[in-house]
Amino acid sequence: MAKKPTARTEFVFFNVTYEDGSQKSNRKVPADVVEDPYDKDGAIRKAIEAQDLVISEKSGLPPLGIKSITRAK
């Protein structure tokens, strides 16, 4: 029996620069977050901060402050 197709989530990629000068490239943010008409920049920042929080909990290190976020080309 054939499997049903799963819902496909589209992503938009961003480069993140942190306050300590480090940079992470191609961070994935769901496209529906980017398309938020009311607070696009805030929604993107919140999504990346949530990802950073999960990463920091797993690594045991505190999350870094975000200095800037730019869309990857």
C-alpha positions as CSV (number, residue, x, y, z in Angstrom):
1,M,0.0,0.0,0.0
2,A,1.4,3.4,-0.9
3,K,2.2,5.9,1.8
4,K,0.4,9.2,2.1
5,P,2.6,12.2,1.3
6,T,3.7,14.1,4.4
7,A,3.3,17.8,4.8
8,R,6.3,19.6,3.5
9,T,7.7,22.4,5.6
10,E,9.5,25.2,3.7
11,F,12.4,27.0,5.3
12,V,14.2,30.3,4.9
13,F,17.8,30.6,5.8
14,F,19.5,33.3,7.9
15,N,23.0,34.2,9.0
16,V,23.2,35.2,12.6
17,T,26.0,37.3,14.2
18,Y,26.3,37.1,18.0
19,E,27.5,39.7,20.4
20,D,30.8,37.9,21.0
21,G,31.6,38.2,17.2
22,S,30.8,34.6,16.3
23,Q,28.6,33.8,13.3
24,K,26.3,30.9,12.4
25,S,25.4,30.5,8.8
26,N,22.2,29.1,7.2
27,R,20.0,28.9,10.3
28,K,16.6,27.5,9.2
29,V,13.4,29.3,10.1
30,P,10.0,28.0,8.9
31,A,8.6,30.1,6.0
32,D,5.3,30.7,7.8
33,V,7.2,32.6,10.6
34,V,9.0,34.8,8.0
35,E,5.6,35.6,6.3
36,D,4.2,37.1,9.6
37,P,2.7,40.4,8.4
38,Y,2.7,42.1,11.8
39,D,6.1,41.5,13.4
40,K,8.3,39.8,10.8
41,D,11.7,40.8,12.4
42,G,10.5,39.9,15.9
43,A,9.1,36.6,14.9
44,I,12.3,35.6,13.1
45,R,14.4,36.6,16.2
46,K,12.1,34.7,18.5
47,A,12.4,31.6,16.3
48,I,16.2,31.7,16.3
49,E,16.3,32.5,20.0
50,A,14.1,29.4,20.7
51,Q,16.6,27.3,18.6
52,D,19.5,28.8,20.6
53,L,17.8,27.9,23.9
54,V,17.4,24.3,22.9
55,I,21.0,24.1,21.8
56,S,22.2,25.8,25.0
57,E,20.2,23.3,27.1
58,K,21.8,20.4,25.4
59,S,25.3,21.8,25.5
60,G,25.1,23.2,29.1
61,L,26.4,26.6,27.9
62,P,24.4,29.8,28.2
63,P,22.8,31.2,25.0
64,L,24.6,34.0,23.3
65,G,23.0,37.4,22.6
66,I,22.1,38.0,19.0
67,K,23.7,41.1,17.5
68,S,22.2,40.9,14.0
69,I,20.3,38.6,11.7
70,T,20.5,38.8,7.9
71,R,18.8,36.7,5.3
72,A,21.2,34.3,3.5
73,K,21.4,34.5,-0.3
